[in-house]
């Protein structure tokens, strides 16, 4: 993948295959929503959550400072 951006918002599973580089990728999608309140609180505190669900790669996910500031100012 050539893009520096590698995390994208998706509304549906079909959206995933519109992103750059995904035409050659294989994936499995969880059947259930998978970010709990505990994980959300970790993200909002500036920490990371780690996805090890595919058994091969560790996926580190962490909000950047602008995302945390957005939440602080836009969520009641």
PDB file with SEQRES, HELIX, SHEET and CRYST1 records, atoms N, CA, C and O in Angstrom:
SEQRES   1 A   76  UNK UNK UNK UNK UNK UNK UNK UNK UNK UNK UNK UNK UNK          
SEQRES   2 A   76  UNK UNK UNK UNK UNK UNK UNK UNK UNK UNK UNK UNK UNK          
SEQRES   3 A   76  UNK UNK UNK UNK UNK UNK UNK UNK UNK UNK UNK UNK UNK          
SEQRES   4 A   76  UNK UNK UNK UNK UNK UNK UNK UNK UNK UNK UNK UNK UNK          
SEQRES   5 A   76  UNK UNK UNK UNK UNK UNK UNK UNK UNK UNK UNK UNK UNK          
SEQRES   6 A   76  UNK UNK UNK UNK UNK UNK UNK UNK UNK UNK UNK                  
HELIX    1 AA1 UNK A   13  UNK A   18  5                                   6    
HELIX    2 AA2 UNK A   22  UNK A   24  5                                   3    
HELIX    3 AA3 UNK A   37  UNK A   44  1                                   8    
HELIX    4 AA4 UNK A   65  UNK A   74  1                                  10    
SHEET    1 AA1 2 UNK A  48  UNK A  51  0                                        
SHEET    2 AA1 2 UNK A  59  UNK A  62 -1                                        
CRYST1    1.000    1.000    1.000  90.00  90.00  90.00 P 1           1          
ATOM      1  N   UNK A   1       0.838  -1.169   0.000  1.00  0.00           N  
ATOM      2  CA  UNK A   1       0.000   0.000   0.000  1.00  0.00           C  
ATOM      3  C   UNK A   1       0.885   1.234   0.000  1.00  0.00           C  
ATOM      4  O   UNK A   1       1.799   1.341   0.817  1.00  0.00           O  
ATOM      5  N   UNK A   2       0.626   2.156  -0.897  1.00  0.00           N  
ATOM      6  CA  UNK A   2       1.467   3.332  -1.056  1.00  0.00           C  
ATOM      7  C   UNK A   2       1.029   4.511  -0.206  1.00  0.00           C  
ATOM      8  O   UNK A   2       1.850   5.360   0.140  1.00  0.00           O  
ATOM      9  N   UNK A   3      -0.231   4.578   0.129  1.00  0.00           N  
ATOM     10  CA  UNK A   3      -0.783   5.708   0.854  1.00  0.00           C  
ATOM     11  C   UNK A   3      -0.243   5.761   2.281  1.00  0.00           C  
ATOM     12  O   UNK A   3      -0.057   4.726   2.921  1.00  0.00           O  
ATOM     13  N   UNK A   4       0.009   6.987   2.776  1.00  0.00           N  
ATOM     14  CA  UNK A   4       0.408   7.141   4.172  1.00  0.00           C  
ATOM     15  C   UNK A   4      -0.784   6.947   5.083  1.00  0.00           C  
ATOM     16  O   UNK A   4      -0.626   6.614   6.257  1.00  0.00           O  
ATOM     17  N   UNK A   5      -1.981   7.153   4.548  1.00  0.00           N  
ATOM     18  CA  UNK A   5      -3.194   6.927   5.326  1.00  0.00           C  
ATOM     19  C   UNK A   5      -3.568   5.463   5.191  1.00  0.00           C  
ATOM     20  O   UNK A   5      -3.672   4.945   4.079  1.00  0.00           O  
ATOM     21  N   UNK A   6      -3.771   4.796   6.314  1.00  0.00           N  
ATOM     22  CA  UNK A   6      -4.094   3.376   6.261  1.00  0.00           C  
ATOM     23  C   UNK A   6      -5.258   2.999   7.159  1.00  0.00           C  
ATOM     24  O   UNK A   6      -5.589   1.819   7.280  1.00  0.00           O  
ATOM     25  N   UNK A   7      -5.882   3.980   7.788  1.00  0.00           N  
ATOM     26  CA  UNK A   7      -7.098   3.732   8.551  1.00  0.00           C  
ATOM     27  C   UNK A   7      -8.185   4.609   7.962  1.00  0.00           C  
ATOM     28  O   UNK A   7      -8.022   5.825   7.861  1.00  0.00           O  
ATOM     29  N   UNK A   8      -9.298   3.996   7.571  1.00  0.00           N  
ATOM     30  CA  UNK A   8     -10.372   4.696   6.894  1.00  0.00           C  
ATOM     31  C   UNK A   8     -11.703   4.426   7.592  1.00  0.00           C  
ATOM     32  O   UNK A   8     -11.910   3.335   8.125  1.00  0.00           O  
ATOM     33  N   UNK A   9     -12.608   5.408   7.595  1.00  0.00           N  
ATOM     34  CA  UNK A   9     -13.959   5.137   8.097  1.00  0.00           C  
ATOM     35  C   UNK A   9     -14.740   4.325   7.073  1.00  0.00           C  
ATOM     36  O   UNK A   9     -14.608   4.546   5.869  1.00  0.00           O  
ATOM     37  N   UNK A  10     -15.543   3.398   7.544  1.00  0.00           N  
ATOM     38  CA  UNK A  10     -16.363   2.574   6.650  1.00  0.00           C  
ATOM     39  C   UNK A  10     -17.754   2.432   7.244  1.00  0.00           C  
ATOM     40  O   UNK A  10     -17.906   2.165   8.436  1.00  0.00           O  
ATOM     41  N   UNK A  11     -18.761   2.610   6.410  1.00  0.00           N  
ATOM     42  CA  UNK A  11     -20.136   2.435   6.867  1.00  0.00           C  
ATOM     43  C   UNK A  11     -20.613   1.006   6.671  1.00  0.00           C  
ATOM     44  O   UNK A  11     -21.521   0.553   7.367  1.00  0.00           O  
ATOM     45  N   UNK A  12     -20.004   0.289   5.724  1.00  0.00           N  
ATOM     46  CA  UNK A  12     -20.405  -1.094   5.476  1.00  0.00           C  
ATOM     47  C   UNK A  12     -19.190  -1.922   5.071  1.00  0.00           C  
ATOM     48  O   UNK A  12     -18.136  -1.378   4.743  1.00  0.00           O  
ATOM     49  N   UNK A  13     -19.349  -3.223   5.096  1.00  0.00           N  
ATOM     50  CA  UNK A  13     -18.261  -4.126   4.696  1.00  0.00           C  
ATOM     51  C   UNK A  13     -17.870  -3.904   3.244  1.00  0.00           C  
ATOM     52  O   UNK A  13     -16.700  -4.052   2.892  1.00  0.00           O  
ATOM     53  N   UNK A  14     -18.825  -3.555   2.399  1.00  0.00           N  
ATOM     54  CA  UNK A  14     -18.537  -3.324   0.991  1.00  0.00           C  
ATOM     55  C   UNK A  14     -17.644  -2.106   0.768  1.00  0.00           C  
ATOM     56  O   UNK A  14     -16.899  -2.054  -0.211  1.00  0.00           O  
ATOM     57  N   UNK A  15     -17.715  -1.122   1.674  1.00  0.00           N  
ATOM     58  CA  UNK A  15     -16.877   0.070   1.565  1.00  0.00           C  
ATOM     59  C   UNK A  15     -15.391  -0.272   1.605  1.00  0.00           C  
ATOM     60  O   UNK A  15     -14.578   0.404   0.974  1.00  0.00           O  
ATOM     61  N   UNK A  16     -15.041  -1.305   2.335  1.00  0.00           N  
ATOM     62  CA  UNK A  16     -13.638  -1.657   2.555  1.00  0.00           C  
ATOM     63  C   UNK A  16     -12.895  -1.854   1.236  1.00  0.00           C  
ATOM     64  O   UNK A  16     -11.741  -1.447   1.109  1.00  0.00           O  
ATOM     65  N   UNK A  17     -13.536  -2.461   0.276  1.00  0.00           N  
ATOM     66  CA  UNK A  17     -12.847  -2.801  -0.961  1.00  0.00           C  
ATOM     67  C   UNK A  17     -12.775  -1.647  -1.950  1.00  0.00           C  
ATOM     68  O   UNK A  17     -12.337  -1.833  -3.086  1.00  0.00           O  
ATOM     69  N   UNK A  18     -13.200  -0.452  -1.532  1.00  0.00           N  
ATOM     70  CA  UNK A  18     -13.037   0.771  -2.329  1.00  0.00           C  
ATOM     71  C   UNK A  18     -11.765   1.526  -1.928  1.00  0.00           C  
ATOM     72  O   UNK A  18     -11.362   2.464  -2.616  1.00  0.00           O  
ATOM     73  N   UNK A  19     -11.138   1.131  -0.835  1.00  0.00           N  
ATOM     74  CA  UNK A  19      -9.953   1.828  -0.359  1.00  0.00           C  
ATOM     75  C   UNK A  19      -8.719   1.387  -1.147  1.00  0.00           C  
ATOM     76  O   UNK A  19      -8.664   0.262  -1.642  1.00  0.00           O  
ATOM     77  N   UNK A  20      -7.732   2.274  -1.259  1.00  0.00           N  
ATOM     78  CA  UNK A  20      -6.536   1.953  -2.047  1.00  0.00           C  
ATOM     79  C   UNK A  20      -5.813   0.708  -1.544  1.00  0.00           C  
ATOM     80  O   UNK A  20      -5.575   0.562  -0.345  1.00  0.00           O  
ATOM     81  N   UNK A  21      -5.470  -0.175  -2.454  1.00  0.00           N  
ATOM     82  CA  UNK A  21      -4.685  -1.358  -2.131  1.00  0.00           C  
ATOM     83  C   UNK A  21      -5.479  -2.567  -1.685  1.00  0.00           C  
ATOM     84  O   UNK A  21      -4.912  -3.652  -1.561  1.00  0.00           O  
ATOM     85  N   UNK A  22      -6.775  -2.420  -1.439  1.00  0.00           N  
ATOM     86  CA  UNK A  22      -7.545  -3.536  -0.899  1.00  0.00           C  
ATOM     87  C   UNK A  22      -7.971  -4.557  -1.946  1.00  0.00           C  
ATOM     88  O   UNK A  22      -8.458  -5.634  -1.603  1.00  0.00           O  
ATOM     89  N   UNK A  23      -7.794  -4.228  -3.200  1.00  0.00           N  
ATOM     90  CA  UNK A  23      -8.229  -5.169  -4.248  1.00  0.00           C  
ATOM     91  C   UNK A  23      -7.494  -6.506  -4.199  1.00  0.00           C  
ATOM     92  O   UNK A  23      -7.988  -7.499  -4.733  1.00  0.00           O  
ATOM     93  N   UNK A  24      -6.332  -6.544  -3.572  1.00  0.00           N  
ATOM     94  CA  UNK A  24      -5.576  -7.799  -3.473  1.00  0.00           C  
ATOM     95  C   UNK A  24      -5.581  -8.378  -2.058  1.00  0.00           C  
ATOM     96  O   UNK A  24      -4.903  -9.370  -1.790  1.00  0.00           O  
ATOM     97  N   UNK A  25      -6.332  -7.769  -1.166  1.00  0.00           N  
ATOM     98  CA  UNK A  25      -6.340  -8.204   0.224  1.00  0.00           C  
ATOM     99  C   UNK A  25      -7.487  -9.174   0.500  1.00  0.00           C  
ATOM    100  O   UNK A  25      -8.543  -9.119  -0.130  1.00  0.00           O  
ATOM    101  N   UNK A  26      -7.246 -10.054   1.451  1.00  0.00           N  
ATOM    102  CA  UNK A  26      -8.288 -10.945   1.957  1.00  0.00           C  
ATOM    103  C   UNK A  26      -8.596 -10.512   3.383  1.00  0.00           C  
ATOM    104  O   UNK A  26      -7.717 -10.015   4.086  1.00  0.00           O  
ATOM    105  N   UNK A  27      -9.832 -10.698   3.809  1.00  0.00           N  
ATOM    106  CA  UNK A  27     -10.169 -10.312   5.167  1.00  0.00           C  
ATOM    107  C   UNK A  27     -11.351 -11.097   5.677  1.00  0.00           C  
ATOM    108  O   UNK A  27     -12.139 -11.648   4.908  1.00  0.00           O  
ATOM    109  N   UNK A  28     -11.459 -11.136   6.987  1.00  0.00           N  
ATOM    110  CA  UNK A  28     -12.634 -11.659   7.666  1.00  0.00           C  
ATOM    111  C   UNK A  28     -13.186 -10.519   8.497  1.00  0.00           C  
ATOM    112  O   UNK A  28     -12.433  -9.770   9.119  1.00  0.00           O  
ATOM    113  N   UNK A  29     -14.493 -10.391   8.504  1.00  0.00           N  
ATOM    114  CA  UNK A  29     -15.119  -9.325   9.264  1.00  0.00           C  
ATOM    115  C   UNK A  29     -15.851  -9.921  10.451  1.00  0.00           C  
ATOM    116  O   UNK A  29     -16.548 -10.927  10.314  1.00  0.00           O  
ATOM    117  N   UNK A  30     -15.698  -9.309  11.613  1.00  0.00           N  
ATOM    118  CA  UNK A  30     -16.422  -9.808  12.782  1.00  0.00           C  
ATOM    119  C   UNK A  30     -17.926  -9.725  12.548  1.00  0.00           C  
ATOM    120  O   UNK A  30     -18.402  -8.834  11.844  1.00  0.00           O  
ATOM    121  N   UNK A  31     -18.657 -10.636  13.127  1.00  0.00           N  
ATOM    122  CA  UNK A  31     -20.105 -10.621  13.012  1.00  0.00           C  
ATOM    123  C   UNK A  31     -20.731  -9.665  14.023  1.00  0.00           C  
ATOM    124  O   UNK A  31     -21.883  -9.258  13.866  1.00  0.00           O  
ATOM    125  N   UNK A  32     -19.988  -9.312  15.044  1.00  0.00           N  
ATOM    126  CA  UNK A  32     -20.502  -8.461  16.110  1.00  0.00           C  
ATOM    127  C   UNK A  32     -19.669  -7.187  16.198  1.00  0.00           C  
ATOM    128  O   UNK A  32     -18.506  -7.154  15.796  1.00  0.00           O  
ATOM    129  N   UNK A  33     -20.280  -6.161  16.724  1.00  0.00           N  
ATOM    130  CA  UNK A  33     -19.525  -4.937  16.980  1.00  0.00           C  
ATOM    131  C   UNK A  33     -18.461  -5.266  18.017  1.00  0.00           C  
ATOM    132  O   UNK A  33     -18.701  -6.077  18.912  1.00  0.00           O  
ATOM    133  N   UNK A  34     -17.282  -4.646  17.910  1.00  0.00           N  
ATOM    134  CA  UNK A  34     -16.167  -5.152  18.693  1.00  0.00           C  
ATOM    135  C   UNK A  34     -15.369  -4.117  19.488  1.00  0.00           C  
ATOM    136  O   UNK A  34     -14.284  -4.435  19.974  1.00  0.00           O  
ATOM    137  N   UNK A  35     -15.866  -2.904  19.634  1.00  0.00           N  
ATOM    138  CA  UNK A  35     -15.192  -1.944  20.506  1.00  0.00           C  
ATOM    139  C   UNK A  35     -16.092  -1.710  21.704  1.00  0.00           C  
ATOM    140  O   UNK A  35     -17.168  -1.126  21.584  1.00  0.00           O  
ATOM    141  N   UNK A  36     -15.644  -2.166  22.845  1.00  0.00           N  
ATOM    142  CA  UNK A  36     -16.417  -2.067  24.087  1.00  0.00           C  
ATOM    143  C   UNK A  36     -16.248  -0.693  24.716  1.00  0.00           C  
ATOM    144  O   UNK A  36     -15.428   0.109  24.268  1.00  0.00           O  
ATOM    145  N   UNK A  37     -17.021  -0.431  25.747  1.00  0.00           N  
ATOM    146  CA  UNK A  37     -16.885   0.817  26.498  1.00  0.00           C  
ATOM    147  C   UNK A  37     -15.496   0.915  27.124  1.00  0.00           C  
ATOM    148  O   UNK A  37     -14.937   2.008  27.213  1.00  0.00           O  
ATOM    149  N   UNK A  38     -14.941  -0.198  27.551  1.00  0.00           N  
ATOM    150  CA  UNK A  38     -13.581  -0.205  28.117  1.00  0.00           C  
ATOM    151  C   UNK A  38     -12.558   0.215  27.068  1.00  0.00           C  
ATOM    152  O   UNK A  38     -11.665   1.015  27.349  1.00  0.00           O  
ATOM    153  N   UNK A  39     -12.691  -0.326  25.860  1.00  0.00           N  
ATOM    154  CA  UNK A  39     -11.777   0.051  24.775  1.00  0.00           C  
ATOM    155  C   UNK A  39     -11.965   1.506  24.386  1.00  0.00           C  
ATOM    156  O   UNK A  39     -10.989   2.217  24.145  1.00  0.00           O  
ATOM    157  N   UNK A  40     -13.213   1.953  24.322  1.00  0.00           N  
ATOM    158  CA  UNK A  40     -13.490   3.346  23.986  1.00  0.00           C  
ATOM    159  C   UNK A  40     -12.873   4.291  25.012  1.00  0.00           C  
ATOM    160  O   UNK A  40     -12.274   5.300  24.640  1.00  0.00           O  
ATOM    161  N   UNK A  41     -13.012   3.978  26.288  1.00  0.00           N  
ATOM    162  CA  UNK A  41     -12.417   4.806  27.334  1.00  0.00           C  
ATOM    163  C   UNK A  41     -10.895   4.842  27.204  1.00  0.00           C  
ATOM    164  O   UNK A  41     -10.274   5.879  27.440  1.00  0.00           O  
ATOM    165  N   UNK A  42     -10.303   3.726  26.835  1.00  0.00           N  
ATOM    166  CA  UNK A  42      -8.855   3.686  26.633  1.00  0.00           C  
ATOM    167  C   UNK A  42      -8.449   4.620  25.499  1.00  0.00           C  
ATOM    168  O   UNK A  42      -7.490   5.381  25.629  1.00  0.00           O  
ATOM    169  N   UNK A  43      -9.175   4.560  24.392  1.00  0.00           N  
ATOM    170  CA  UNK A  43      -8.875   5.440  23.260  1.00  0.00           C  
ATOM    171  C   UNK A  43      -9.016   6.907  23.639  1.00  0.00           C  
ATOM    172  O   UNK A  43      -8.155   7.723  23.309  1.00  0.00           O  
ATOM    173  N   UNK A  44     -10.109   7.245  24.336  1.00  0.00           N  
ATOM    174  CA  UNK A  44     -10.353   8.635  24.710  1.00  0.00           C  
ATOM    175  C   UNK A  44      -9.356   9.156  25.729  1.00  0.00           C  
ATOM    176  O   UNK A  44      -9.161  10.366  25.847  1.00  0.00           O  
ATOM    177  N   UNK A  45      -8.724   8.253  26.467  1.00  0.00           N  
ATOM    178  CA  UNK A  45      -7.675   8.634  27.419  1.00  0.00           C  
ATOM    179  C   UNK A  45      -6.323   8.820  26.731  1.00  0.00           C  
ATOM    180  O   UNK A  45      -5.339   9.182  27.376  1.00  0.00           O  
ATOM    181  N   UNK A  46      -6.276   8.571  25.424  1.00  0.00           N  
ATOM    182  CA  UNK A  46      -5.023   8.720  24.680  1.00  0.00           C  
ATOM    183  C   UNK A  46      -4.232   7.445  24.554  1.00  0.00           C  
ATOM    184  O   UNK A  46      -3.143   7.443  23.980  1.00  0.00           O  
ATOM    185  N   UNK A  47      -4.761   6.358  25.080  1.00  0.00           N  
ATOM    186  CA  UNK A  47      -4.089   5.058  24.987  1.00  0.00           C  
ATOM    187  C   UNK A  47      -4.479   4.353  23.688  1.00  0.00           C  
ATOM    188  O   UNK A  47      -5.272   4.874  22.902  1.00  0.00           O  
ATOM    189  N   UNK A  48      -3.936   3.210  23.481  1.00  0.00           N  
ATOM    190  CA  UNK A  48      -4.220   2.439  22.275  1.00  0.00           C  
ATOM    191  C   UNK A  48      -5.087   1.234  22.608  1.00  0.00           C  
ATOM    192  O   UNK A  48      -5.191   0.814  23.761  1.00  0.00           O  
ATOM    193  N   UNK A  49      -5.703   0.695  21.570  1.00  0.00           N  
ATOM    194  CA  UNK A  49      -6.291  -0.630  21.652  1.00  0.00           C  
ATOM    195  C   UNK A  49      -5.571  -1.467  20.605  1.00  0.00           C  
ATOM    196  O   UNK A  49      -5.099  -0.944  19.595  1.00  0.00           O  
ATOM    197  N   UNK A  50      -5.493  -2.756  20.849  1.00  0.00           N  
ATOM    198  CA  UNK A  50      -4.740  -3.646  19.967  1.00  0.00           C  
ATOM    199  C   UNK A  50      -5.664  -4.754  19.483  1.00  0.00           C  
ATOM    200  O   UNK A  50      -6.331  -5.412  20.281  1.00  0.00           O  
ATOM    201  N   UNK A  51      -5.697  -4.953  18.174  1.00  0.00           N  
ATOM    202  CA  UNK A  51      -6.488  -6.025  17.569  1.00  0.00           C  
ATOM    203  C   UNK A  51      -5.531  -7.147  17.183  1.00  0.00           C  
ATOM    204  O   UNK A  51      -4.656  -6.959  16.338  1.00  0.00           O  
ATOM    205  N   UNK A  52      -5.697  -8.305  17.799  1.00  0.00           N  
ATOM    206  CA  UNK A  52      -4.868  -9.476  17.472  1.00  0.00           C  
ATOM    207  C   UNK A  52      -5.735 -10.590  16.883  1.00  0.00           C  
ATOM    208  O   UNK A  52      -5.340 -11.755  16.851  1.00  0.00           O  
ATOM    209  N   UNK A  53      -6.924 -10.203  16.418  1.00  0.00           N  
ATOM    210  CA  UNK A  53      -7.928 -11.168  15.985  1.00  0.00           C  
ATOM    211  C   UNK A  53      -7.586 -11.988  14.762  1.00  0.00           C  
ATOM    212  O   UNK A  53      -8.142 -13.073  14.588  1.00  0.00           O  
ATOM    213  N   UNK A  54      -6.692 -11.514  13.903  1.00  0.00           N  
ATOM    214  CA  UNK A  54      -6.419 -12.308  12.705  1.00  0.00           C  
ATOM    215  C   UNK A  54      -5.352 -13.366  12.924  1.00  0.00           C  
ATOM    216  O   UNK A  54      -5.078 -14.168  12.031  1.00  0.00           O  
ATOM    217  N   UNK A  55      -4.749 -13.376  14.104  1.00  0.00           N  
ATOM    218  CA  UNK A  55      -3.787 -14.416  14.433  1.00  0.00           C  
ATOM    219  C   UNK A  55      -2.438 -14.281  13.757  1.00  0.00           C  
ATOM    220  O   UNK A  55      -1.571 -15.138  13.928  1.00  0.00           O  
ATOM    221  N   UNK A  56      -2.249 -13.218  12.993  1.00  0.00           N  
ATOM    222  CA  UNK A  56      -0.975 -13.053  12.288  1.00  0.00           C  
ATOM    223  C   UNK A  56      -0.349 -11.688  12.548  1.00  0.00           C  
ATOM    224  O   UNK A  56       0.857 -11.588  12.771  1.00  0.00           O  
ATOM    225  N   UNK A  57      -1.156 -10.653  12.522  1.00  0.00           N  
ATOM    226  CA  UNK A  57      -0.650  -9.297  12.675  1.00  0.00           C  
ATOM    227  C   UNK A  57      -1.236  -8.647  13.921  1.00  0.00           C  
ATOM    228  O   UNK A  57      -2.365  -8.937  14.316  1.00  0.00           O  
ATOM    229  N   UNK A  58      -0.459  -7.771  14.528  1.00  0.00           N  
ATOM    230  CA  UNK A  58      -0.927  -6.937  15.629  1.00  0.00           C  
ATOM    231  C   UNK A  58      -1.325  -5.602  15.020  1.00  0.00           C  
ATOM    232  O   UNK A  58      -0.518  -4.937  14.370  1.00  0.00           O  
ATOM    233  N   UNK A  59      -2.582  -5.216  15.237  1.00  0.00           N  
ATOM    234  CA  UNK A  59      -3.090  -3.953  14.702  1.00  0.00           C  
ATOM    235  C   UNK A  59      -3.232  -2.955  15.855  1.00  0.00           C  
ATOM    236  O   UNK A  59      -4.118  -3.094  16.698  1.00  0.00           O  
ATOM    237  N   UNK A  60      -2.362  -1.957  15.883  1.00  0.00           N  
ATOM    238  CA  UNK A  60      -2.338  -0.946  16.922  1.00  0.00           C  
ATOM    239  C   UNK A  60      -3.222   0.204  16.479  1.00  0.00           C  
ATOM    240  O   UNK A  60      -3.003   0.777  15.412  1.00  0.00           O  
ATOM    241  N   UNK A  61      -4.221   0.552  17.285  1.00  0.00           N  
ATOM    242  CA  UNK A  61      -5.139   1.643  16.958  1.00  0.00           C  
ATOM    243  C   UNK A  61      -5.117   2.667  18.080  1.00  0.00           C  
ATOM    244  O   UNK A  61      -5.240   2.319  19.255  1.00  0.00           O  
ATOM    245  N   UNK A  62      -4.957   3.939  17.709  1.00  0.00           N  
ATOM    246  CA  UNK A  62      -4.838   4.989  18.710  1.00  0.00           C  
ATOM    247  C   UNK A  62      -5.321   6.299  18.096  1.00  0.00           C  
ATOM    248  O   UNK A  62      -4.963   6.631  16.966  1.00  0.00           O  
ATOM    249  N   UNK A  63      -6.128   7.035  18.839  1.00  0.00           N  
ATOM    250  CA  UNK A  63      -6.601   8.329  18.364  1.00  0.00           C  
ATOM    251  C   UNK A  63      -5.450   9.325  18.358  1.00  0.00           C  
ATOM    252  O   UNK A  63      -4.605   9.318  19.253  1.00  0.00           O  
ATOM    253  N   UNK A  64      -5.424  10.186  17.335  1.00  0.00           N  
ATOM    254  CA  UNK A  64      -4.423  11.248  17.369  1.00  0.00           C  
ATOM    255  C   UNK A  64      -4.952  12.395  18.230  1.00  0.00           C  
ATOM    256  O   UNK A  64      -6.119  12.394  18.622  1.00  0.00           O  
ATOM    257  N   UNK A  65      -4.101  13.360  18.519  1.00  0.00           N  
ATOM    258  CA  UNK A  65      -4.473  14.453  19.418  1.00  0.00           C  
ATOM    259  C   UNK A  65      -5.676  15.241  18.898  1.00  0.00           C  
ATOM    260  O   UNK A  65      -6.517  15.673  19.686  1.00  0.00           O  
ATOM    261  N   UNK A  66      -5.764  15.430  17.580  1.00  0.00           N  
ATOM    262  CA  UNK A  66      -6.888  16.203  17.045  1.00  0.00           C  
ATOM    263  C   UNK A  66      -8.212  15.463  17.238  1.00  0.00           C  
ATOM    264  O   UNK A  66      -9.241  16.107  17.439  1.00  0.00           O  
ATOM    265  N   UNK A  67      -8.214  14.154  17.182  1.00  0.00           N  
ATOM    266  CA  UNK A  67      -9.430  13.376  17.418  1.00  0.00           C  
ATOM    267  C   UNK A  67      -9.875  13.493  18.870  1.00  0.00           C  
ATOM    268  O   UNK A  67     -11.066  13.635  19.147  1.00  0.00           O  
ATOM    269  N   UNK A  68      -8.935  13.434  19.784  1.00  0.00           N  
ATOM    270  CA  UNK A  68      -9.263  13.561  21.204  1.00  0.00           C  
ATOM    271  C   UNK A  68      -9.805  14.961  21.495  1.00  0.00           C  
ATOM    272  O   UNK A  68     -10.778  15.104  22.236  1.00  0.00           O  
ATOM    273  N   UNK A  69      -9.191  15.981  20.926  1.00  0.00           N  
ATOM    274  CA  UNK A  69      -9.681  17.352  21.114  1.00  0.00           C  
ATOM    275  C   UNK A  69     -11.086  17.518  20.533  1.00  0.00           C  
ATOM    276  O   UNK A  69     -11.930  18.187  21.128  1.00  0.00           O  
ATOM    277  N   UNK A  70     -11.333  16.916  19.387  1.00  0.00           N  
ATOM    278  CA  UNK A  70     -12.659  16.986  18.774  1.00  0.00           C  
ATOM    279  C   UNK A  70     -13.715  16.425  19.723  1.00  0.00           C  
ATOM    280  O   UNK A  70     -14.759  17.043  19.927  1.00  0.00           O  
ATOM    281  N   UNK A  71     -13.448  15.272  20.293  1.00  0.00           N  
ATOM    282  CA  UNK A  71     -14.397  14.637  21.211  1.00  0.00           C  
ATOM    283  C   UNK A  71     -14.625  15.535  22.433  1.00  0.00           C  
ATOM    284  O   UNK A  71     -15.759  15.702  22.881  1.00  0.00           O  
ATOM    285  N   UNK A  72     -13.557  16.102  22.961  1.00  0.00           N  
ATOM    286  CA  UNK A  72     -13.679  16.958  24.136  1.00  0.00           C  
ATOM    287  C   UNK A  72     -14.598  18.147  23.881  1.00  0.00           C  
ATOM    288  O   UNK A  72     -15.298  18.600  24.787  1.00  0.00           O  
ATOM    289  N   UNK A  73     -14.597  18.651  22.656  1.00  0.00           N  
ATOM    290  CA  UNK A  73     -15.361  19.867  22.349  1.00  0.00           C  
ATOM    291  C   UNK A  73     -16.700  19.608  21.665  1.00  0.00           C  
ATOM    292  O   UNK A  73     -17.504  20.533  21.550  1.00  0.00           O  
ATOM    293  N   UNK A  74     -16.968  18.396  21.213  1.00  0.00           N  
ATOM    294  CA  UNK A  74     -18.188  18.144  20.439  1.00  0.00           C  
ATOM    295  C   UNK A  74     -19.110  17.095  21.018  1.00  0.00           C  
ATOM    296  O   UNK A  74     -20.212  16.902  20.505  1.00  0.00           O  
ATOM    297  N   UNK A  75     -18.701  16.422  22.057  1.00  0.00           N  
ATOM    298  CA  UNK A  75     -19.557  15.398  22.652  1.00  0.00           C  
ATOM    299  C   UNK A  75     -20.041  15.918  24.005  1.00  0.00           C  
ATOM    300  O   UNK A  75     -19.251  16.386  24.826  1.00  0.00           O  
ATOM    301  N   UNK A  76     -21.328  15.830  24.215  1.00  0.00           N  
ATOM    302  CA  UNK A  76     -21.917  16.351  25.473  1.00  0.00           C  
ATOM    303  C   UNK A  76     -21.606  15.450  26.637  1.00  0.00           C  
ATOM    304  O   UNK A  76     -22.019  15.731  27.763  1.00  0.00           O  
TER     305      UNK A  76                                                      
END                                                                             
